[in-house]
Amino acid sequence: MYEQVWVKKTVYGDGEDQLLQGDGARLPRDILDRAGQIQCVYLDPPFMTGKAFRRKRPWGEAGWKRGAPCLDLSGYTDRFPDEESYLEMLSGMVSASWEMLRPEGVFYLHLDWRMAGEMRNLCDQVFGKERFLNEIIWSYESGGRSKKTFSRKHDNIFLYAKSDHYRFDITRVPLPRGENRQNHMARKTDEDGRTYSSIKAGGKEYRYYDDDPVYPGDVWSDIGFLQQRDPERTGYLTQKPEKLLERMLKPVVDPGDWVADFCCGSGTTMAVAERLGCHYIGVDTNPEFAAISLARLRGENLTVTCGTAMDGREAHTHTDPERNRLWLDGLELTGAPYPEMAKGTDLIESWEVGRIENEVFYSRKRFRRSFRYPALTDNVSVEDGKMPDLMVTDAAGIRRAYRWRNP
Ligand SMILES: C[S@@+](CC[C@H](N)C(=O)[O-])C[C@H]1O[C@@H](n2cnc3c(N)ncnc32)[C@H](O)[C@@H]1O
């Protein structure tokens, strides 16, 4: 039979990358051990909007196939008693970021009109004014329009270097040359058949070839917010598009580098870092962030430091007569926010088999739903009749661990 137990960590493979539930302004020793080794820190903290965000998450095969039904869940709160406490938290995070970076490293801070002014001053103090590289304007069209003033349609992203020998290679993020950019110019084809736009000034002809790359400036209007039905969506309301993170990370990281995000939310930075072959550290206070991030990561070499629930919910399983296959029948869940009609494995988003030792779950195999594979595998082979321990994550992102105890 299975009994619910508390585990403090889950380890995948060698467990080198880190996801950790905690305060990004007060990093624990495990993370501080990497001080001076991180190539890029990106911070996307609360903007001091005063809002409490909600989050939607599909459940069951139907939910993952069609985007509904969904659970409507409470998310994180972006409320601070006053500006001082907000600045104190951010000051802790910016200083920690500076400490964690290697000399070639860079730092991005993502904000909006509310606190960008104050934070620019604070970053100047921590990094030094001479280390400021860019204020990137990420402009978008989504959201309502104001009639009382010009609509606020951009975020501000500051870029700072740790030292004057920082790494940055803009040629890694070429843009397609938009034809509109030169539509006042003459269009021609040269002797090699290459098309270009040209303009004459001061007796000289300037040619802009269509197949020559152009590189982004500091105003980015070609990356939109995620659409409602975008498969990248996790239900986290303030989730940033992976394209945005790609443009920030590609010029500054090489495979094998370390990337960190101390307000990592749904794990966008981690997902992009992983795809670029980097190691990562993700920290967030929200206890659900780990399950949400894990759902989009391969996480083959990862330690997740986030305690599991101890609420007595039961996991139901059975084995076939030869005891060489374990079937997961479901989680005994009742009450809000769980809809009554959910049954069997409907409310399970992912499950894992492994072993628990000293409050650590060593994961051996993970089964999970995705928009691509909405059905959940519900059985696993059992070696020599030896029952594994279990980790089950429900649709609300709550993780529960179960240890096998011989009846
Ligand atoms: C704007 S969201 C980040 C979204 C993220 N970039 C994404 O793409 O999903 C801000 C995050 O900061 C987290 N947060 C707030 N205070 C924090 C703190 N002191 N330490 C770490 N994370 C914090 C919130 O829980 C929230 O997930």
The ligand as an SDF file (V2000), in Angstrom:
LIG
                    3D

 27 29  0  0  0  0  0  0  0  0999 V2000
    6.1570   38.4940  -13.7040 C   0  0  0  0  0  0  0  0  0  0  0  0
    6.1870   36.9450  -12.9210 S   0  0  0  0  0  0  0  0  0  0  0  0
    7.4580   36.0810  -13.7800 C   0  0  0  0  0  0  0  0  0  0  0  0
    6.9450   35.4410  -15.0290 C   0  0  0  0  0  0  0  0  0  0  0  0
    7.9890   34.6230  -15.7490 C   0  0  0  0  0  0  0  0  0  0  0  0
    8.9870   35.4540  -16.3680 N   0  0  0  0  0  0  0  0  0  0  0  0
    7.3150   33.7390  -16.7910 C   0  0  0  0  0  0  0  0  0  0  0  0
    7.5970   33.8750  -18.0050 O   0  0  0  0  0  0  0  0  0  0  0  0
    6.4930   32.9190  -16.4010 O   0  0  0  0  0  0  0  0  0  0  0  0
    6.9260   37.3450  -11.3880 C   0  0  0  0  0  0  0  0  0  0  0  0
    7.2240   36.1650  -10.5010 C   0  0  0  0  0  0  0  0  0  0  0  0
    7.9590   36.6210   -9.3550 O   0  0  0  0  0  0  0  0  0  0  0  0
    7.6340   35.7850   -8.2730 C   0  0  0  0  0  0  0  0  0  0  0  0
    8.0860   36.4390   -7.0370 N   0  0  0  0  0  0  0  0  0  0  0  0
    7.5260   37.4530   -6.3500 C   0  0  0  0  0  0  0  0  0  0  0  0
    8.2860   37.7890   -5.2780 N   0  0  0  0  0  0  0  0  0  0  0  0
    9.3650   36.9700   -5.3050 C   0  0  0  0  0  0  0  0  0  0  0  0
   10.5190   36.8050   -4.4720 C   0  0  0  0  0  0  0  0  0  0  0  0
   10.7350   37.5680   -3.3930 N   0  0  0  0  0  0  0  0  0  0  0  0
   11.4260   35.8590   -4.8030 N   0  0  0  0  0  0  0  0  0  0  0  0
   11.2410   35.0580   -5.8910 C   0  0  0  0  0  0  0  0  0  0  0  0
   10.1620   35.1610   -6.7060 N   0  0  0  0  0  0  0  0  0  0  0  0
    9.2510   36.1060   -6.4180 C   0  0  0  0  0  0  0  0  0  0  0  0
    6.1240   35.5650   -8.4190 C   0  0  0  0  0  0  0  0  0  0  0  0
    5.7010   34.4150   -7.7230 O   0  0  0  0  0  0  0  0  0  0  0  0
    5.9930   35.4440   -9.9390 C   0  0  0  0  0  0  0  0  0  0  0  0
    6.0360   34.1040  -10.3350 O   0  0  0  0  0  0  0  0  0  0  0  0
  1  2  1  0
  2  3  1  0
  2 10  1  0
  3  4  1  0
  4  5  1  0
  5  6  1  0
  5  7  1  0
  7  8  2  0
  7  9  1  0
 10 11  1  0
 11 12  1  0
 11 26  1  0
 12 13  1  0
 13 14  1  0
 13 24  1  0
 14 15  1  0
 14 23  1  0
 15 16  2  0
 16 17  1  0
 17 18  1  0
 17 23  2  0
 18 19  1  0
 18 20  2  0
 20 21  1  0
 21 22  2  0
 22 23  1  0
 24 25  1  0
 24 26  1  0
 26 27  1  0
M  CHG  2   2   1   9  -1
M  END
$$$$
